[in-house]
Amino acid sequence: MLVALDGTVLLMAQPGMRRELDTGTAQLQWTSTGYLVAVAALLVLAGRLGDRYGHRPTLLVGVLGFGAASAGIALAPTLGWVIGLRTVQGVFGALLQPGTLALLRLCCPPERLGRAIAVRTGAIAVAAGAGPLLGGLLVDAFGWRAVFWINVPAAALIAGMTLALRPGRARADGQRLDLAGAALLAAALAVLVHALSRVPERGWGGTSAELAGAVGLFAVLVAHERRAASPVVPRPVAASRPVAASLVLLLTASAGLFGTLFSTTFRLQDALHVGPLGTALRMLPLTALMVLGAPAAERALRVHGPRRTALAGVALLVAGIAGLAGPGGGGGAELATGAASALLGAGFAAVMVTATGTVVGDAPAGYAGTVGGLKQTAANIGPTLGIAAATGAGAHGALPVLAALAALGLLPAALPGARPAGRRGPPSAGRDTLGGWRNEAARAGAGRRRPVRPGRRPTLSG
């Protein structure tokens, strides 16, 4: 919630920041870009650190550092200080995000994990929806610096709650961290995110060199990881097809959703002359259906399984994007936009709960932080990709392109199951998994858990 709230209230702070610090829009954009690049580059490494040294201390460092950086931004005298401290805040934001998912795995029995993930998804939706309202109130009453001061008590509260947790410690694998692999992964992700964030300004052609550089870095990373004794993405995780399917699903769904929000906001305000408040009211059903849809998705998971729930979620998401392509400025447009945004919220909630549950629940327990970092990386890159796709396609082609991008999530969710080694019969017989795949990572033996004694919560060590 802290990260989601911070990202949305910043939008309300930027106009006042621009006036007080006397800067231009291009320079001001680095308050967002610097943070995003730092977060996306370091999430997987942060998760790996948590797996090795413990998620509670990693989360504590991240939360306290995030709060301290927020206080520094509130006191910053120039834009340069704001950008630098926002980048530092991104580093600590990367440290705290994977640990929250890993601690859910540690503190919740398997039968309650889906419910906990649904609550987390709903809380994030509330924070994202309330952010613009809270940010507007704070900026109007106290100025832009207040939106960063609000993070300080919130971080202190979360730190206190984290200290109250008593999860088991991660079992160290006895191998050193692959620093070269971590550096390559961070560099590749940083270049990719920076290139995508510049597409709205420069177009795809203007960022082609950076995108090619990112592809080259990823190729070097793959070659290095194949030879590394202890790769930054452990081999059981890299070989897990349920995790891969979930990450693709998260990437395409978040790209479709946030690209649609970006495109629709500009269409409503610039072409149809709807004010900011009217735009927010038309999109309010999205937040409401995300909050209500998260527990409904958890129930659907228990009844219908992750594969069918994911397929339904993507279908709703694509239908919502298609619905927003239709309404104009005539009568009934408000109702049509509200209905389409409700479909977006319900579909995205189903995808988030399903894919997050698969990533966190199907991966070996000892790698919960790593897969949490991968999940958050996909969720952070997706919006940047969606906005780049929307601007690159132009005003009239944006929503069809975004609908097609979101629909790509149907492919991993709909693939038939893989037959376990040594077993005859139909693939994944009697079991519905996301992508129809069994948990190869768990079957590989890494992080295998022992039976849990009554009254004992699962820990990273089993």
Backbone torsions as a table, in degrees:
resi	resn	phi	psi	omega
1	MET	NA	-39.4	-178.1
2	LEU	-58.8	-46.0	-178.8
3	VAL	-68.8	-43.1	179.7
4	ALA	-62.9	-42.1	179.5
5	LEU	-65.2	-43.0	-179.1
6	ASP	-61.0	-42.0	-177.5
7	GLY	-66.1	-34.2	-177.5
8	THR	-85.0	-35.7	179.0
9	VAL	-69.1	-25.6	179.0
10	LEU	-59.4	-35.4	179.6
11	LEU	-58.4	-35.7	179.6
12	MET	-76.9	-24.1	-176.4
13	ALA	-84.6	-25.7	-170.8
14	GLN	-62.7	-40.7	177.7
15	PRO	-59.8	-45.0	177.8
16	GLY	-65.3	-37.1	177.1
17	MET	-61.6	-41.7	-179.7
18	ARG	-63.7	-41.1	-179.6
19	ARG	-69.2	-47.4	-175.1
20	GLU	-69.4	-38.8	-176.9
21	LEU	-92.2	0.2	174.3
22	ASP	52.6	63.1	-177.4
23	THR	-132.9	169.3	180.0
24	GLY	-94.5	171.0	-177.5
25	THR	-65.9	-40.0	-178.2
26	ALA	-62.2	-44.0	178.5
27	GLN	-68.2	-38.0	-178.9
28	LEU	-64.4	-31.3	-178.8
29	GLN	-61.0	-23.3	179.0
30	TRP	-68.4	-16.4	173.5
31	THR	-66.1	-26.2	174.4
32	SER	-92.0	-44.0	-175.2
33	THR	-65.2	-43.6	-179.6
34	GLY	-60.2	-42.3	178.1
35	TYR	-64.3	-47.2	-175.9
36	LEU	-63.9	-42.3	179.7
37	VAL	-62.8	-44.1	-179.9
38	ALA	-63.5	-44.4	-179.5
39	VAL	-62.9	-53.0	-175.4
40	ALA	-62.4	-35.4	-177.1
41	ALA	-70.5	-29.2	-168.0
42	LEU	-112.2	-1.8	-174.9
43	LEU	-61.6	-44.9	-177.6
44	VAL	-67.1	-43.7	176.9
45	LEU	-60.9	-40.5	178.5
46	ALA	-61.5	-42.0	177.0
47	GLY	-63.6	-39.1	178.2
48	ARG	-64.9	-40.1	176.8
49	LEU	-61.9	-40.3	177.8
50	GLY	-64.1	-40.7	177.7
51	ASP	-61.1	-35.1	-175.0
52	ARG	-86.0	-40.7	-171.9
53	TYR	-110.6	-4.9	179.5
54	GLY	110.5	137.3	-175.5
55	HIS	-81.8	-28.8	-179.9
56	ARG	-66.4	-49.3	177.5
57	PRO	-63.5	-36.8	178.4
58	THR	-64.1	-43.5	178.4
59	LEU	-63.9	-40.9	179.4
60	LEU	-61.7	-46.5	178.6
61	VAL	-60.3	-43.4	-179.8
62	GLY	-63.0	-45.9	-177.7
63	VAL	-66.4	-47.1	-178.5
64	LEU	-66.3	-39.8	177.0
65	GLY	-65.7	-38.5	177.8
66	PHE	-61.2	-45.6	179.0
67	GLY	-64.8	-41.3	179.4
68	ALA	-65.1	-42.0	177.7
69	ALA	-63.6	-37.0	177.2
70	SER	-62.0	-42.6	177.5
71	ALA	-62.9	-40.1	177.8
72	GLY	-62.9	-40.1	178.1
73	ILE	-63.8	-40.1	179.7
74	ALA	-63.0	-25.0	-179.7
75	LEU	-100.1	-1.1	-172.0
76	ALA	-63.4	133.2	-178.7
77	PRO	-85.6	-23.6	-176.1
78	THR	-136.2	166.2	179.3
79	LEU	-64.8	-34.5	178.2
80	GLY	-58.1	-42.4	176.3
81	TRP	-64.2	-40.3	179.6
82	VAL	-62.0	-46.8	-178.8
83	ILE	-63.4	-45.2	179.7
84	GLY	-61.3	-44.7	-179.2
85	LEU	-72.9	-29.5	173.9
86	ARG	-65.6	-36.7	176.3
87	THR	-65.7	-42.5	175.5
88	VAL	-61.6	-41.6	177.6
89	GLN	-60.1	-36.4	176.7
90	GLY	-64.1	-37.3	176.9
91	VAL	-61.0	-47.3	179.7
92	PHE	-71.2	-31.7	174.7
93	GLY	-62.5	-35.7	175.8
94	ALA	-66.3	-37.0	-179.7
95	LEU	-66.1	-35.6	-173.2
96	LEU	-85.8	-24.1	-172.1
97	GLN	-70.9	-49.4	-178.7
98	PRO	-63.5	-31.5	-178.0
99	GLY	-64.4	-30.9	-179.9
100	THR	-65.0	-41.3	178.2
101	LEU	-70.1	-40.2	179.9
102	ALA	-64.2	-38.9	179.5
103	LEU	-68.3	-30.9	172.8
104	LEU	-60.4	-42.4	179.4
105	ARG	-64.0	-37.7	-177.7
106	LEU	-73.6	-39.8	-169.2
107	CYS	-95.5	-10.9	-177.2
108	CYS	-113.5	129.5	171.4
109	PRO	-59.7	154.7	-176.7
110	PRO	-53.4	-36.8	-177.2
111	GLU	-72.5	-14.6	179.1
112	ARG	-107.4	-4.2	-175.5
113	LEU	-63.3	-42.5	179.8
114	GLY	-60.4	-39.8	178.9
115	ARG	-66.1	-40.4	179.0
116	ALA	-64.2	-40.5	178.0
117	ILE	-65.6	-37.6	177.3
118	ALA	-63.7	-42.2	177.5
119	VAL	-62.7	-42.4	178.7
120	ARG	-61.5	-44.0	179.3
121	THR	-62.3	-44.0	177.9
122	GLY	-63.6	-39.1	179.4
123	ALA	-65.0	-40.4	177.2
124	ILE	-62.8	-40.1	178.5
125	ALA	-63.2	-41.6	178.2
126	VAL	-62.3	-45.3	-179.0
127	ALA	-63.1	-44.1	-179.9
128	ALA	-65.7	-37.3	179.1
129	GLY	-72.8	-36.4	-178.4
130	ALA	-80.7	-18.8	-175.6
131	GLY	-55.5	-52.4	179.7
132	PRO	-60.0	-39.2	179.2
133	LEU	-66.6	-48.6	179.3
134	LEU	-63.3	-42.5	179.2
135	GLY	-62.2	-42.4	178.2
136	GLY	-62.3	-42.3	178.6
137	LEU	-63.5	-44.2	-178.6
138	LEU	-66.2	-43.1	-179.1
139	VAL	-65.8	-42.6	179.2
140	ASP	-62.9	-37.8	-174.9
141	ALA	-85.7	-39.5	-169.9
142	PHE	-128.4	-6.7	-177.1
143	GLY	97.7	171.0	-172.4
144	TRP	-65.5	-27.7	-177.1
145	ARG	-65.5	-23.2	-177.8
146	ALA	-65.1	-28.8	-178.2
147	VAL	-70.0	-19.2	175.1
148	PHE	-92.1	-32.1	175.5
149	TRP	-62.1	-32.0	-176.6
150	ILE	-65.2	-23.0	179.0
151	ASN	-71.1	-23.3	-173.9
152	VAL	-67.2	-55.1	177.0
153	PRO	-65.0	-32.7	177.8
154	ALA	-63.2	-42.3	178.4
155	ALA	-65.5	-39.5	178.5
156	ALA	-63.2	-40.4	178.8
157	LEU	-64.1	-44.6	179.9
158	ILE	-65.3	-38.1	178.0
159	ALA	-62.1	-42.0	177.6
160	GLY	-62.9	-41.0	178.0
161	MET	-65.8	-36.3	179.2
162	THR	-66.1	-38.5	178.5
163	LEU	-63.3	-27.1	-179.2
164	ALA	-76.6	-15.1	179.5
165	LEU	-76.4	147.5	176.9
166	ARG	-131.0	62.7	178.7
167	PRO	-77.2	161.6	174.3
168	GLY	-70.5	156.3	179.1
169	ARG	-82.2	150.6	176.8
170	ALA	-68.6	143.6	177.2
171	ARG	-79.5	116.2	179.3
172	ALA	-66.7	139.1	-177.5
173	ASP	-88.3	-0.4	176.5
174	GLY	79.1	2.0	-178.9
175	GLN	-111.7	147.2	179.6
176	ARG	-72.3	154.7	175.5
177	LEU	-66.7	143.1	178.1
178	ASP	-82.7	88.4	-175.2
179	LEU	-66.9	-36.3	178.6
180	ALA	-65.0	-43.6	177.3
181	GLY	-63.9	-40.2	178.5
182	ALA	-62.8	-41.1	179.3
183	ALA	-66.0	-41.5	178.1
184	LEU	-63.5	-43.7	179.6
185	LEU	-63.7	-44.4	179.8
186	ALA	-62.3	-42.8	-179.7
187	ALA	-65.3	-43.5	-179.5
188	ALA	-62.8	-45.0	-179.9
189	LEU	-67.0	-40.0	-179.7
190	ALA	-62.9	-45.0	179.5
191	VAL	-64.7	-41.7	179.8
192	LEU	-62.4	-49.0	-177.6
193	VAL	-65.5	-40.8	178.6
194	HIS	-62.9	-42.1	179.4
195	ALA	-63.4	-45.6	179.8
196	LEU	-63.4	-37.2	-178.6
197	SER	-69.6	-19.2	179.8
198	ARG	-93.5	-7.2	-179.6
199	VAL	-58.8	-43.5	179.0
200	PRO	-57.9	-29.0	-178.0
201	GLU	-89.7	-42.2	-171.9
202	ARG	-106.6	-15.8	-174.3
203	GLY	82.2	169.3	-178.9
204	TRP	-64.2	-37.6	-179.9
205	GLY	-64.4	-37.6	-178.7
206	GLY	-71.8	-15.1	179.8
207	THR	-114.5	9.3	-175.7
208	SER	-62.3	-36.2	-179.9
209	ALA	-65.3	-42.8	177.9
210	GLU	-64.4	-42.4	179.4
211	LEU	-62.9	-40.3	176.7
212	ALA	-64.6	-38.5	176.4
213	GLY	-62.3	-39.7	177.8
214	ALA	-63.7	-42.5	178.2
215	VAL	-61.5	-42.2	178.2
216	GLY	-62.3	-42.0	178.1
217	LEU	-64.6	-39.7	177.0
218	PHE	-64.1	-37.2	178.2
219	ALA	-64.8	-42.8	176.8
220	VAL	-63.3	-39.8	179.0
221	LEU	-61.0	-45.8	-179.4
222	VAL	-61.1	-44.0	179.0
223	ALA	-62.8	-40.3	178.9
224	HIS	-67.0	-43.6	-177.0
225	GLU	-63.2	-32.1	179.5
226	ARG	-66.6	-27.3	-178.9
227	ARG	-97.0	-17.5	-172.3
228	ALA	-69.3	142.2	177.7
229	ALA	-70.1	-36.6	179.8
230	SER	-134.5	80.1	-174.6
231	PRO	-62.5	154.3	-177.7
232	VAL	-65.5	-33.7	169.2
233	VAL	-103.0	104.7	-174.2
234	PRO	-54.8	146.2	-175.8
235	ARG	-57.6	-41.0	177.3
236	PRO	-60.1	-33.5	177.8
237	VAL	-73.3	-45.0	-179.8
238	ALA	-62.2	-29.5	-178.7
239	ALA	-89.8	-2.8	-176.1
240	SER	-80.9	110.4	180.0
241	ARG	-70.8	-32.3	173.0
242	PRO	-60.9	-40.0	178.4
243	VAL	-66.1	-44.2	179.5
244	ALA	-61.5	-43.3	178.9
245	ALA	-61.6	-41.2	-179.0
246	SER	-66.6	-39.2	-179.7
247	LEU	-66.7	-41.2	175.9
248	VAL	-62.0	-42.3	179.9
249	LEU	-62.4	-44.4	178.6
250	LEU	-64.3	-42.2	-178.9
251	LEU	-62.5	-50.1	-176.4
252	THR	-70.7	-38.0	-179.5
253	ALA	-67.8	-44.3	-180.0
254	SER	-68.7	-34.1	175.3
255	ALA	-63.5	-45.4	179.1
256	GLY	-62.8	-44.5	-177.3
257	LEU	-65.9	-54.6	-172.7
258	PHE	-73.3	-32.2	172.7
259	GLY	-63.5	-38.1	177.6
260	THR	-66.3	-43.3	177.8
261	LEU	-60.5	-42.9	179.0
262	PHE	-61.5	-50.0	-177.1
263	SER	-66.8	-42.3	-177.3
264	THR	-68.4	-37.5	178.7
265	THR	-60.5	-46.7	179.2
266	PHE	-66.6	-37.9	-179.7
267	ARG	-64.9	-45.2	-178.9
268	LEU	-65.4	-42.7	-173.3
269	GLN	-82.6	-40.0	-175.3
270	ASP	-87.8	-42.3	-176.3
271	ALA	-88.8	-39.8	-176.2
272	LEU	-101.9	-2.8	175.1
273	HIS	58.7	39.1	173.1
274	VAL	-86.9	133.9	-178.9
275	GLY	-70.9	168.9	179.8
276	PRO	-58.3	-41.8	180.0
277	LEU	-66.5	-42.8	178.3
278	GLY	-62.8	-38.1	176.9
279	THR	-63.2	-45.1	-179.8
280	ALA	-62.2	-40.3	-179.6
281	LEU	-66.6	-37.8	179.0
282	ARG	-65.9	-30.4	-178.1
283	MET	-95.4	-0.2	-178.7
284	LEU	-58.5	-36.3	177.9
285	PRO	-57.8	-25.0	178.1
286	LEU	-61.3	-50.0	178.9
287	THR	-63.3	-43.5	-178.6
288	ALA	-60.8	-42.7	-178.7
289	LEU	-75.1	-24.6	173.1
290	MET	-68.3	-42.2	179.4
291	VAL	-65.9	-46.3	-179.6
292	LEU	-75.9	-30.8	-176.1
293	GLY	-75.6	-24.5	-178.5
294	ALA	-62.6	-52.5	176.6
295	PRO	-65.7	-32.3	176.9
296	ALA	-64.9	-38.1	177.7
297	ALA	-65.9	-37.1	178.2
298	GLU	-63.3	-40.2	177.2
299	ARG	-67.4	-39.6	177.7
300	ALA	-63.2	-35.7	177.2
301	LEU	-60.2	-43.6	-178.1
302	ARG	-68.8	-33.2	-176.3
303	VAL	-86.8	-45.0	-170.6
304	HIS	-108.9	-13.4	-179.3
305	GLY	89.6	161.5	-174.9
306	PRO	-67.8	-34.3	-176.5
307	ARG	-63.6	-50.5	-179.1
308	ARG	-67.4	-37.2	178.9
309	THR	-65.0	-41.5	178.4
310	ALA	-64.8	-43.5	178.7
311	LEU	-60.6	-43.1	178.4
312	ALA	-64.2	-40.4	179.6
313	GLY	-62.5	-46.0	178.9
314	VAL	-64.0	-40.3	179.0
315	ALA	-61.2	-43.1	177.6
316	LEU	-64.1	-40.8	-179.9
317	LEU	-62.6	-46.4	179.1
318	VAL	-64.2	-39.8	177.9
319	ALA	-63.1	-38.2	177.8
320	GLY	-64.8	-42.6	178.0
321	ILE	-63.2	-44.4	178.6
322	ALA	-62.9	-37.1	179.0
323	GLY	-64.9	-34.5	179.9
324	LEU	-73.7	-17.3	178.1
325	ALA	-74.4	-16.4	-174.1
326	GLY	-91.7	-47.6	-170.0
327	PRO	-59.7	135.5	174.2
328	GLY	-108.0	-145.9	-177.1
329	GLY	-100.3	0.9	-177.0
330	GLY	-79.4	-169.3	180.0
331	GLY	-64.6	145.0	-179.7
332	GLY	83.4	-4.2	-178.0
333	ALA	-65.2	-38.5	-179.8
334	GLU	-62.7	-43.4	179.8
335	LEU	-65.3	-42.3	-179.3
336	ALA	-65.2	-42.0	178.5
337	THR	-65.4	-41.7	178.2
338	GLY	-62.5	-41.3	179.1
339	ALA	-65.6	-41.6	179.4
340	ALA	-66.2	-39.9	178.4
341	SER	-67.7	-31.0	175.0
342	ALA	-64.3	-41.2	176.1
343	LEU	-62.1	-40.5	177.0
344	LEU	-58.4	-47.6	-178.1
345	GLY	-64.4	-44.5	-179.9
346	ALA	-64.9	-42.7	-179.5
347	GLY	-66.6	-43.1	-178.3
348	PHE	-68.2	-36.3	176.7
349	ALA	-61.3	-43.7	179.4
350	ALA	-63.1	-42.0	179.3
351	VAL	-65.9	-45.6	-177.8
352	MET	-61.5	-48.5	-178.1
353	VAL	-64.4	-43.1	-178.0
354	THR	-67.3	-51.8	-176.2
355	ALA	-68.1	-40.1	178.4
356	THR	-64.3	-42.9	178.4
357	GLY	-61.7	-38.0	178.7
358	THR	-68.7	-45.6	-179.5
359	VAL	-60.8	-49.2	-175.4
360	VAL	-76.2	-38.8	-173.9
361	GLY	-83.4	-30.9	-175.1
362	ASP	-89.3	-20.2	-179.3
363	ALA	-75.1	155.5	174.6
364	PRO	-56.4	140.9	-174.7
365	ALA	-59.6	-34.4	-179.5
366	GLY	-69.1	-11.1	179.4
367	TYR	-115.4	24.1	-177.3
368	ALA	-61.0	-37.7	179.1
369	GLY	-68.8	-40.5	179.5
370	THR	-62.4	-47.1	-180.0
371	VAL	-69.7	-30.9	173.6
372	GLY	-63.2	-39.6	176.2
373	GLY	-65.3	-40.2	176.5
374	LEU	-63.3	-42.1	179.4
375	LYS	-61.8	-46.4	-179.7
376	GLN	-67.2	-32.3	176.3
377	THR	-62.7	-46.7	177.6
378	ALA	-60.9	-41.0	-178.7
379	ALA	-69.4	-25.3	178.3
380	ASN	-86.2	-35.2	179.6
381	ILE	-75.0	-34.0	-177.0
382	GLY	-52.9	-52.4	179.7
383	PRO	-59.5	-39.4	178.3
384	THR	-64.2	-41.3	176.6
385	LEU	-63.9	-41.7	-179.5
386	GLY	-63.7	-42.9	178.8
387	ILE	-66.8	-39.3	176.9
388	ALA	-62.9	-42.4	178.9
389	ALA	-64.9	-39.5	-179.2
390	ALA	-65.3	-45.8	-178.8
391	THR	-72.0	-34.8	179.7
392	GLY	-69.4	-27.6	-178.4
393	ALA	-85.1	-13.8	-178.6
394	GLY	85.7	169.4	-173.5
395	ALA	-62.0	-39.5	-174.7
396	HIS	-86.0	-24.6	-177.2
397	GLY	-99.6	-2.2	-172.3
398	ALA	-63.2	-52.9	-174.1
399	LEU	-66.9	-41.2	174.0
400	PRO	-59.6	-40.2	178.1
401	VAL	-64.7	-42.0	-179.8
402	LEU	-68.1	-36.5	176.1
403	ALA	-63.5	-41.2	177.7
404	ALA	-65.8	-38.6	178.5
405	LEU	-63.9	-45.0	177.9
406	ALA	-64.4	-36.2	-178.4
407	ALA	-67.0	-20.0	176.4
408	LEU	-59.9	-24.1	177.2
409	GLY	-65.6	-16.8	176.9
410	LEU	-67.4	-28.2	-174.1
411	LEU	-65.0	-55.1	179.3
412	PRO	-66.7	-30.7	-178.8
413	ALA	-72.3	-27.0	-173.9
414	ALA	-97.2	-5.6	-177.3
415	LEU	-63.2	144.6	178.9
416	PRO	-69.2	160.9	-175.7
417	GLY	-70.0	158.8	176.5
418	ALA	-97.9	136.0	-179.3
419	ARG	-77.2	126.1	177.6
420	PRO	-60.3	148.8	-178.7
421	ALA	-60.4	132.8	175.8
422	GLY	81.5	4.2	-178.5
423	ARG	-117.1	134.0	178.2
424	ARG	-94.1	168.8	178.4
425	GLY	105.3	-179.2	-176.7
426	PRO	-67.6	150.1	179.2
427	PRO	-58.3	136.3	175.6
428	SER	49.0	41.7	-176.8
429	ALA	-59.1	131.7	175.4
430	GLY	76.0	7.6	-178.2
431	ARG	-139.1	133.4	178.5
432	ASP	-106.0	113.7	178.0
433	THR	-123.6	161.4	178.4
434	LEU	-64.6	118.0	-174.0
435	GLY	81.0	2.5	-178.5
436	GLY	69.8	16.6	-172.9
437	TRP	-103.6	143.5	172.6
438	ARG	-82.7	170.4	-175.4
439	ASN	-85.6	85.1	-179.7
440	GLU	-62.0	-32.5	-178.7
441	ALA	-62.7	-45.1	179.7
442	ALA	-67.2	-37.3	-179.8
443	ARG	-70.1	-19.5	177.5
444	ALA	-71.0	-15.5	173.3
445	GLY	101.4	-11.9	-178.0
446	ALA	-71.2	132.8	176.2
447	GLY	66.2	23.5	-177.2
448	ARG	-63.3	135.5	-176.1
449	ARG	-98.0	146.7	173.9
450	ARG	-82.5	160.0	175.5
451	PRO	-56.8	140.8	-177.9
452	VAL	-88.4	127.1	178.2
453	ARG	-71.6	150.9	179.1
454	PRO	-55.1	135.3	178.7
455	GLY	82.6	0.8	-179.1
456	ARG	-113.1	129.7	179.3
457	ARG	-81.7	149.5	176.7
458	PRO	-65.5	143.7	176.2
459	THR	-125.8	173.1	179.1
460	LEU	-62.6	-28.6	179.8
461	SER	-86.0	3.4	178.1
462	GLY	103.6	NA	NA
